[in-house]
Every structure is written in structure tokens, then in C-alpha cells.
Amino acid sequence: MEQRRYRDVLERHQVPIYLGAIALGVGLGALLPGAAGALEIAVEPAIAALLLVTFSAVPLRSLGAALQDRRFLLTLLAANFVVVPLLVLVLTRPLVGSPELLVPALLVLLAPCVDYVLVFTALAGGAMEQLLAATPLLLLAQMLALPVLVPLLSGQGATELFSAGPFLRALVLLILLPLLAAALIQHLAPGLDLSPAMVPLMVLTLLSVVASQVPRVLGGGVALLALVPVYVAFLVLATAAGILIARLARLGASAARALTFSTATRNSLVVLPLALALPLPLAPAAVVIQTLVELLGLVVLVRILPRLLRDGSRPPARR
């Protein structure tokens, strides 16, 4: 009972808690820049632990049943891996002359979120369970797609920046191992509930990510400001695209909200280790800038999206 009460309190206040973690990370990174190296080491384990808890909430034995809504799943994949890349291609053209900004912008904008998107989907009354069930598939798909899409959209000059090593490392450490561990936990200890750890792990992840990269953000000066309008435009246009796609696919209101949040929300936390592996000093800071812009935007979006996608707004079926 106490554990449930503790979890309910954290979940009820998780958005202000996350914003507080970001603010604390900014202050810590600005006041103690020498701690950035130690905090950076904590980023990858924190993300892996966060994804383990996320995967443990997915009923892996009944994953096939959870993904039976093929319309939602195919629409989700089409939105994230067909429509979004086209949108990103257009929005990032002003950055073509600056590979140090273009490449990390592509890296983060082409990867759909798998962690706090669930939080905002649930707060907006979206189909969080369907999105949660699709999480392993979204992660696997983006790890296979990014090595192809990022060099393709960034041009020939950026192709040599990429190697298979960081992507294989992320695939193993951030997807396969947490997924295997979650499956073992569900098999060996089916009654174990890891959900109370979700909010504290998200706080740890956001704190370590932001605090470790703030010195780079501050050191980047005005150069990184060029990314802000790109990230803001993406959030606005991807939201509009998600709403339109959901209506064209004739999804119900809850599924439409989940699809829209997935289309608009990016996987900055998981791609950060990939950005750190690039020979581009500003790449990690460029990814973190997207996190800050997005989370502030999502606080607004979670309030207005339920009004745009109301229950009963599903178009009548054609006869």
C-alpha cells in the first residue's frame, strides 16, 4: 500500500519533478563544470536502467496480442519513419553549411521517443498501453534506420563521421540487454513491480544528461541558437502532421493522441551516447538543446492536444 501511494504521488507530480531536475541540472552544470566528466559517465547506465524499467512494464509474453491493432502500429511506423524524415529534410536545410549542427539535429529529430513520451501520452488521455507495447519495436527500428537516414540526409560530407560501432553498442546496451533483463524478470519474478523506480530514474537521467552537457552548451555560444527555431518548428509541424495522419487513418481519440505524441517527441536521451561518439564537440549539446525545447513545449501540448483530439472526434466509417 505504501509503495503504491509513493508511486501515485510521484506519477501525479512527475512533470514538475522533471522540470525541476532539468533546472537543477542546468544550475549544477553551470556552477560545477568540472563535474561534467563524472556525470557523463552516469548517462549511459541511467538510460539503460530507465529502459529496463520501461520494458518491464511491457507484457512481453503477450506482446503479440498487444500489437494486434495493425492500423495503429503501421500508422505509427509510417509517421515516424516516412513522414518525419521528409519533414526533417525540409526543416534542416538551413543547417547544411554547418555539419556540426546538422548531423546531431538529424540524429535526434529522426529518432522517436520511447521514455517520457509515455508520461505525456498518459497525461493527455492517450493510448499509453499501445504506445508502450510498441516501444521495443520503435527502438529497434530507429537503431536500424539512423545509420542510413542520417548520412543520407546530411550529404556526402558527413558519411565518414559514422561507424557501426556506436550503433551496435547502443543496440546491445540500450535495447537488447534491457529487453532480455526485463524478460528474465517477468519469467523469474512475475510479481516484481519496478514501476516505482520510473520517476526517480527519469530524474537521474535528466539530471546527469543536462548537467554533463551544460558546459558544452555554454561553450558553444550563439552557434547553438540556430537550432532553437528548427526544434520549435519541428515540434509544431510534427504535432500538426500527427493529428492529420491520425485523422486520415481514422484512429480513435486515445490512439490519435498517442500517435501525435510519438510523432512530435524525439529520443534525445537514448541518442545522446551516439552523439558523444561523434567527432563533433557540439553534437551532445545540440541534442540536449532539443530536450530542453521539447519538454517545455510538451508541457503546453499536454494541455491543448486533448481539446484538438476529443473523444467522439473519430470520423464516421464510410459505407
N, C-alpha and C positions, 0 to 999 in steps of 0.2 A: 504493500500500500504506500509506504513512504517513497519507494523507488518510483512508483507511478506518479505520485504527487510532485516529486522532484523533476521528473521528465516533463510533466504537463506545464509546470511553471517555466522551465527553460524554453519549451516549444512556444508557449504563449508570448514570450518576450524575446524571441530569438532575433528578430530583425534589429531592434535597438541594441541587442547584445553584440551582433556582428558589426554594426556601425561603430559601436564603442571600441571593439577590438581593432578596427581599422584606424580609428583616431589614436588609440594607444600605440599602434604600430608606427604611425607617422611621427608621433612625438618621440618614441624610442629611437627610431632610425635617425631623426634629425639631431637629437641630443647626444646619442651614443653611436656615432658612425663606425667606431672601431669594433662594435659587436656584430656588424653585418655579416662577417665571415662565419662566425659561430651559428648565427641564426639561419644562414643559408644552408648549412649542413642539415638543419632540422626540417627543411621544407619537404624533401622527398619522403622521409619516413612518416611525416604528418599526413601527407596526401595519401600514402599507401594505407595508413591506418583508417583514414576517413573513408576511403573506398571500400575497405574491408567491412566497415560498419554499414555502408550503403548497400553492398552486395548481400550482407547477412539479412537485410530486410526483404530481399527478393526471394520469393518461394521457388528456389532453384529446381526442386523436384517437379513442380507444376508450372515451370516456366513456359512450356509449350502451350498450356491452357491459357496462361496469362497473355500470351501473344496471339491468341486466336482472332482478335479483331484485325484482320488483314488490311482493311481500309485505313485504319488509324496508323498501323505500322508502315505501310507503303507510303502514305502521305507524309509521315514523319521523316522517312528516309529521303523522299523526293524533295521536301522542303529544305532539309539540311545539306544535302549533297548534290542538288541540281540547282535549285532556285538561289540559295545563299551564295554559292560560288559565283554565279552570274552577277549578283548584287555587289559582292565584294570586288569583283573585277572592275566594275564601274567606279565604285567609291574610292578605290586605292590608286587610281590613275594619277592623281596629283602627287603621289609619293614616288613615282617611277624613278625620278632623278636621285633619290636617296635610299639606296638598298638597306642601309642600317635602320631605317624606319619602315620601309616597305615589307621586308621579309618578316619581322616579328608581327607586324599588323596582319599580314596574311595568315601567319601561323595561328594567331589567336582567333581571328574572325572566321576561319574555316572550320573550327572545332566546336561542335555543340556541347553545351554544359551538361554535366552528369551529377552535380552535387547540390549547390544551393538553388538550382532551378526547381528542385523538388519542393523546397521550402516555399518559394513564392507561388508555385503552382497550387500547393495545398491552401495557402492563404487566400488565393483568388478563387477557390472553389473549383479548381481544375481536376482532371482525372490523374491524380498523382500516382495511383497504383499502376495505371497503364504505362505512364512515363518511367516509373521505377522499374517495371519489368523489362522495358526496352533499353535500360541503362547499359548492360554489358554489350549489347549489340551496337549501340551508338559509340561506345568507347572503342570497340574493335574496328568498326567501320572507319572512324576518324584516324586511327593509327595506320590503317592501310591506305587511306586517301591522302593524308597530309604529305607524304614523301613524293606523291605525284602532283597534287594540286599546287603546292607552294612554289616549286620550281617552275611549273607551267605558267602560273600567273605572274611570277616575278621576273621572268625573262631569262635569257641565257646567262647573264652575268651572275646570277645567284645560284646556278646549278651546282657549282663547285663547293658551295657552303654546306651542302647536305651530304651526310653519310648515313649508312644503315645503322651504325652503332647506337646512337641516341634513341632512335625509334624502337629498335629491338629491346634496348634496356627498359624503356618506358612500357613497352608491351608486356615484358616479363614482370617487372617490379610493380607496375601500377595497375595491371589488368589481370594477367594470368595468375600470379601468386595470390593477390587478394581474393580473386574469384575461387581459386582452389581452397584457400583457407576458409572462406565462407561456406563452401560445400562441405568441408570436413566438420565444421562447427555444427551445421544443420544436421549432419548424419550422426555425429558422436554426442552432441549435447543439444537436441532439438528444442529443449525448453529454455535455452540460454537467450536472453534478450539483451542485445548490445545497443539498442536504440538510445538509452540514456547517455551514451558516450558521444552521440552525434553532435550535439551543440558544443560541448567542450572541445572536441576535436576540430570542429569548424573554426572555433575561436583561435585555437592553437595554430591552425593552418594559416588563417588570415593574418594573425599577428606576426608569425615568422616570415610569411611572404612579404608583407608590406614593410616591416621593419628592416628586413635584409636588403630591400631594393630602394628604399627612400634615399640613401646616399647617392645611388646611381641617378635617380630621378632629379635630385637637386644638382648633381654634377652635369646633367645633360642640358641644363639651362633652357633657353627658349626653343631649342630644336624639337623637344618632345611635344611642345604645344601644338605643332602641326597635326598631331594625331587626334587631338581632342575633337575637332569638328568631324573627322572621319568616324570616330567611335560614336559620337552623338547621332550623326546621320544614319549610321548602321542600326542603332537601337530603334530609331523612329521608323525607318523604312522596313526593317526586318519584322517589326511588330505589325505594320500595315500588311506586309506580304503574308505573314502568318494568318492574320484574320481573313484575308482574301482567299488563301489556299484552303483554310478550314471551311469556308462557305462554299467554295467550288466543290470540295469533297463531301459536302453535306454532312459534316460532323455535328454531333450534339454539342451543347454549350460547354459541358465539362471537358470533353475531348478537344474542343476547339481552343479552350484556354490553355490546356496542356501543350498542344501543338504550337500555339503562338509563343508561349514562354520558351519552348525549346528552340524555336526559330530565332528568337531575339537574344537569347542568353548564351554566352560563349564560355569555353572551357579553359579560362585563363590559369586556373590553379594547376591543372594537370599538364598543360603545355609549357609551364614555366621551366621545368627541368630540361625540356628541349631547347628553349630559348637560352638557358645558361650554357648549353653545349655549343652554341653558335659562336664563331669568332667575331662577334659584333658586340662591343661593350654596352651599347644602349638597348640591346634586344630585351633583356629581362625587365628593364624599367619601362619599355614600351608596352610590354604585356601587363605590368602592374597598373599602368595608367588606364588601360581598358577595364580592369577590375574596378577601379575607383569610379570611373564614369558610369559603368553598368550598374553597380549596386545602388548608386544614388538614383539612377533612372528607374530601377526596378521598384524602389520604394513608392514612386509615383504610379508606375504601371500597375502595381498590385491593387491600387485603388480604382483606377479607371477601366481596366480591362473587363471586370465583371459587368460594368454598365454597357460596354460595347458588345459583349457576347453574353446575352442574358439567357436564362432558362426559357425554353419555348421559342428561342430565336431560330431554331433549325428550320430550314425551308421545307415546305410540304413536299412529299415524294411525288415524282412525276408518274402519271398513269399511262 
